[in-house]
Structure formats: C-alpha cells, structure tokens
C-alpha cells in the first residue's frame, strides 16, 4: 500500500487562494482626482445651476466616482467610471409594485434608454452612456433630459390611477367606461364599416402570466346562424386569438372574437391589438350576417 509523504499531504490540504478585490470608499477630498474630461463634465452641471455634494470613490475592479447633485429640490447622482458615465434619480413611491405596473411599460416606450428599477425604496431611473465623444452639452441635453422626462410620468399620473385608462390615453384612443370594460369604436373607411372592441379592466392572472381580455362581437341575434356557416366559422384558424360561442345564460346568440393581451403591454401595441380584434370581428360579421350592426 502506497502512502503519501508528510510534504505531499500538506500540499494536498492547502486551500486554493481566491483573489479578493480590495474595495474602499473615500470621502471627497484632495485625494480624489478627476480626469480632465470628468472635471469638464462636472463644471458643466455646476454652470447650469446644480449644487455639488460630497463625492465618494469606490475602487475595486476599476475606479468609480459618485457625486450627488441637487437642483430645485431634485436629487441626482452623477457617476464616473472607467468605461461609462451614468446619471440617475431616485423617486420615493408608496406602492412600488403598482407603480411598476402602471409606469414600467410607459417608460420603456417613451424613454427606452432609461432603466427603471422598482423596489421598497421607490424607483431609480438611470441612463448610462459611454464617455467616448460624450460632451457635457450632450450629457445635460440628452441623458439628464431622458431621466427627468421619465420622472415626470410619475407626477403626471399617480400610481393609484387606472393603468389601462392611462395606456389607452397614451395611445391616442377615444373610449367609454361601461363598467368592467372600456369600449372603443373603430371606423374602417375603406369598407365603410365600423366595429366596437372591448377591453376588460380586470387582469387575469395564471401563475406568473398576467393578461387582459380584448373582445369584439361578430354575431348577436335571437336565432343561431345556419349550421353550415357556424361550422365554417368555428373551424377557422387564427394566428392569434380565437372565437367563443355564447354561454348558456345568454338570451341572444352572441359570438365574439377574443385575444388575451399582456397586461403590461405598451400603449402603441395595445392599440394594435384592439384594431386587430375589431377588424377580425368585422370580417367575421360579414360572413355571419353581412349587416354592419356591431
């Protein structure tokens, strides 16, 4: 039986060293040095009325300088890194989840360059840019403007407001509140027809999937359509959505086209869903009865 020598055993038991980056935070003082580019950037903010707070330096895998800035009661943080420059603002929110559902899609649509992080502290809005060819004028006119623009969405519409109604307004759509649904009428000028679509206010939740029901009726009468036409309609295949027949409690025969759209869909895409549902239902209405009733 072969045994290891004491030296070999000691070698085998030695742990493998793991490099741990040394990180320290220093207050803003003479030891904090700025590059010429960083000095010019900071000076540009001070020139337009920002007040500078105490900066901190974090050193580990590169050097990061964070500088608090205030103006007219608003608080920002300007961050310099070896590879990027970042501008961010944190807003306190009483209900971050509700705010995320309401404002998250709007920020993505209107300010795609802004990242919004929602947590118990509120929402942090930030925009990052590479410092290559980034002038102070660009920083103020673009990065700061995007962050402030995203922040204004919160003051314009409180988190307690109806996110669906807000999305419809942002999409430029006229609608009526009929209780559990919003109704929207669409005119198809080329066919000289119109069609009403309905979007449900209540969100349907299945596991982690949240959706909104959008429908438009294509048949509403006391008697059912002919068996031949009904069979042809019910056998149709659609890329998205489908047909639902009437329930047992309904007095009339009501057939509608339906899709389930993501609950946090952006306003422009929500509009596309609504138009698609209305147009599809109108085409089905032509097949089922010809008349333009719905």
C-alpha positions in Angstrom: 0.0 0.0 0.0 1.4 3.3 -1.1 1.3 6.3 1.3 1.9 10.0 0.7 4.8 11.7 2.4 4.1 14.4 5.0 5.1 17.0 2.5 2.7 15.6 -0.1 -0.2 15.5 2.4 0.4 19.1 3.4 0.5 20.2 -0.3 -2.8 18.4 -0.9 -4.6 20.1 2.0 -3.6 23.7 1.2 -6.6 25.7 0.1 -6.6 27.3 -3.4 -6.2 31.1 -2.9 -9.1 33.1 -4.4 -8.3 36.7 -5.3 -10.5 39.2 -3.5 -10.6 42.7 -4.9 -9.9 45.4 -2.3 -12.7 47.9 -2.2 -12.7 51.1 -0.2 -14.8 54.2 0.0 -13.2 57.6 0.5 -14.9 61.0 1.1 -14.4 63.7 -1.5 -11.2 65.4 -0.6 -7.8 66.2 -2.1 -7.1 62.5 -2.6 -10.0 62.2 -5.1 -8.6 63.1 -8.5 -10.7 63.8 -11.6 -9.6 63.4 -15.2 -9.8 66.5 -17.4 -13.0 65.0 -19.0 -14.6 64.5 -15.7 -13.8 68.0 -14.5 -15.3 69.5 -17.6 -18.5 67.4 -17.2 -18.9 68.3 -13.6 -18.3 72.0 -14.3 -21.0 72.0 -17.0 -23.5 70.8 -14.5 -22.5 73.4 -11.9 -22.7 76.1 -14.6 -26.4 75.4 -15.2 -27.3 75.6 -11.5 -26.6 72.2 -10.0 -25.1 72.1 -6.5 -22.4 69.5 -5.8 -22.4 67.3 -2.8 -19.6 65.2 -1.3 -18.3 62.6 -3.7 -17.2 59.1 -2.9 -14.7 56.9 -4.6 -15.0 53.1 -4.9 -12.0 51.2 -6.1 -12.0 47.5 -6.9 -12.2 46.3 -10.5 -11.7 49.9 -11.7 -12.4 53.3 -10.2 -15.9 54.7 -9.7 -16.7 58.2 -8.5 -20.2 59.1 -7.3 -21.2 62.7 -7.0 -24.6 63.8 -5.5 -26.1 66.7 -7.3 -29.2 68.8 -6.4 -31.2 71.4 -8.3 -34.6 72.9 -7.4 -35.2 70.3 -4.8 -34.4 67.3 -7.1 -31.6 64.9 -6.2 -29.4 63.2 -8.7 -26.3 61.1 -8.7 -23.6 61.6 -11.4 -21.3 58.5 -11.7 -18.0 58.4 -13.5 -16.4 55.0 -14.3 -13.5 53.9 -16.4 -16.0 52.9 -19.2 -19.2 54.8 -18.7 -20.9 57.9 -17.3 -24.3 57.5 -15.5 -27.0 59.9 -14.4 -29.7 58.6 -12.0 -32.5 59.9 -9.9 -34.5 58.0 -7.2 -38.1 58.8 -6.5 -39.9 57.6 -3.4 -43.1 55.6 -4.1 -45.7 54.4 -1.6 -46.6 51.4 -3.7 -43.7 50.3 -6.0 -45.5 47.2 -7.5 -48.4 49.3 -8.6 -46.1 52.0 -9.9 -44.2 49.4 -11.9 -47.4 48.0 -13.5 -48.5 51.5 -14.4 -45.3 53.2 -15.4 -42.9 50.5 -16.4 -44.4 50.0 -19.9 -44.7 53.8 -20.5 -41.1 54.4 -19.6 -39.9 51.6 -21.9 -42.0 53.1 -24.8 -41.2 56.8 -24.3 -37.7 56.6 -22.8 -36.2 53.3 -24.0 -32.7 54.4 -23.0 -33.8 54.9 -19.3 -33.6 51.9 -16.9 -36.2 51.9 -14.2 -35.6 49.8 -11.0 -38.6 49.4 -8.6 -38.1 48.3 -5.0 -39.1 49.2 -1.5 -37.2 52.5 -1.7 -39.2 53.6 -4.7 -37.9 53.8 -8.3 -34.4 54.6 -9.5 -34.2 56.0 -13.0 -30.9 55.9 -14.7 -29.3 56.3 -18.1 -25.8 55.2 -19.0 -23.5 56.3 -21.8 -20.0 55.6 -22.9 -17.8 58.6 -22.4 -16.4 58.3 -25.9 -17.1 61.6 -27.7 -19.7 62.4 -24.9 -19.6 66.2 -24.4 -21.0 67.9 -21.3 -23.6 69.6 -23.5 -24.8 66.1 -24.7 -24.9 64.9 -21.1 -27.2 67.6 -20.0 -29.3 67.9 -23.1 -29.9 64.2 -23.6 -29.1 61.9 -20.6 -30.5 64.3 -18.0 -33.5 65.2 -20.2 -34.4 61.5 -20.5 -34.2 60.8 -16.8 -36.2 63.9 -15.9 -38.7 63.1 -18.6 -39.2 59.6 -17.2 -39.6 61.1 -13.7 -42.4 63.5 -14.9 -44.5 60.5 -15.9 -44.9 59.8 -12.2 -46.1 63.3 -11.3 -48.4 63.4 -14.3 -50.2 60.2 -13.4 -50.3 58.9 -9.8 -49.6 55.2 -9.2 -53.2 54.8 -7.9 -54.7 55.8 -11.3 -56.1 53.3 -13.7 -53.2 51.9 -15.7 -55.4 50.7 -18.5 -57.1 54.0 -19.0 -53.8 55.7 -18.9 -52.4 53.4 -21.6 -55.5 54.0 -23.8 -55.0 57.8 -23.5 -51.3 57.4 -24.3 -52.2 55.5 -27.4 -54.4 58.4 -28.5 -57.7 56.4 -28.4 -61.2 57.6 -27.5 -63.0 55.2 -25.2 -66.1 54.8 -23.0 -66.2 53.4 -19.5 -69.0 50.8 -19.4 -68.2 49.3 -16.0 -66.0 46.3 -16.2 -64.8 47.1 -19.7 -63.7 50.1 -21.8 -65.4 50.2 -25.2 -63.7 51.6 -28.3 -65.3 52.2 -31.7 -63.2 51.8 -34.8 -64.2 53.1 -38.3 -62.9 51.3 -41.4 -63.3 53.9 -44.0 -62.2 51.6 -46.9 -65.1 49.3 -46.2 -67.5 52.0 -44.9 -68.0 49.9 -41.8 -67.4 50.3 -38.1 -66.8 47.9 -35.2 -66.7 48.1 -31.4 -64.0 46.4 -29.4 -64.0 45.9 -25.6 -61.0 45.6 -23.3 -61.6 44.2 -19.8 -60.3 46.3 -16.8 -59.7 43.3 -14.6 -56.4 41.5 -15.1 -56.4 37.7 -15.4 -53.5 36.0 -13.6 -52.4 32.5 -14.3 -49.2 31.5 -12.5 -46.9 34.5 -13.3 -48.7 35.4 -16.6 -50.9 38.4 -16.4 -53.3 39.2 -19.3 -56.2 41.5 -20.3 -59.2 40.2 -22.3 -60.0 42.0 -25.5 -63.2 41.1 -27.4 -65.4 42.2 -30.3 -68.8 40.7 -31.2 -69.3 39.3 -34.7 -72.8 37.9 -34.2 -75.7 39.0 -31.8 -79.2 37.7 -32.7 -82.0 35.7 -31.2 -81.5 32.8 -33.5 -78.3 31.0 -34.3 -76.7 31.3 -37.8 -77.1 28.5 -40.2 -75.3 25.3 -39.2 -73.2 25.4 -42.3 -72.0 29.0 -41.7 -71.5 28.4 -38.0 -69.4 25.3 -38.6 -67.2 27.1 -41.1 -66.7 30.0 -38.7 -65.8 27.8 -35.7 -63.3 25.8 -37.7 -61.3 28.8 -38.7 -57.7 29.0 -37.6 -56.2 32.3 -36.4 -52.6 33.2 -35.8 -53.6 34.8 -32.5 -56.9 34.7 -30.7 -60.0 32.7 -31.4 -63.8 32.5 -31.5 -66.0 32.0 -28.5 -69.7 30.8 -28.8 -72.5 32.1 -26.5 -72.9 30.9 -22.9 -75.9 29.1 -21.7 -77.3 32.0 -19.7 -77.3 34.4 -22.7 -80.7 35.1 -24.2 -79.2 36.0 -27.6 -76.8 34.1 -29.7 -73.6 36.1 -29.2 -70.3 35.1 -30.9 -67.2 37.1 -30.4 -63.6 37.1 -31.4 -61.1 37.3 -28.4 -57.5 37.6 -27.6 -55.6 37.8 -24.3 -53.1 40.6 -24.4 -50.2 41.0 -21.9 -51.4 43.2 -19.0 -48.3 45.4 -19.2 -48.4 45.9 -23.0 -47.2 49.3 -24.2 -49.8 51.7 -25.4 -48.9 51.5 -29.1 -49.0 47.7 -29.1 -52.3 47.8 -27.1 -53.8 49.9 -29.9 -52.6 47.3 -32.5 -54.3 44.5 -30.6 -57.5 46.5 -30.4 -57.6 47.3 -34.1 -56.7 43.7 -35.0 -59.6 42.3 -32.8 -62.1 44.8 -34.2 -61.0 44.2 -37.8 -61.1 40.4 -37.5 -64.6 40.5 -35.8 -65.9 42.8 -38.5 -64.7 40.3 -41.2 -66.4 37.5 -39.3 -69.6 39.6 -39.0 -69.7 39.9 -42.8 -69.6 36.1 -43.1 -72.3 35.6 -40.4 -74.8 38.2 -41.4 -73.5 40.8 -43.9 -75.1 43.7 -42.0 -72.9 46.1 -40.1 -74.6 46.0 -36.7 -71.7 45.6 -34.3 
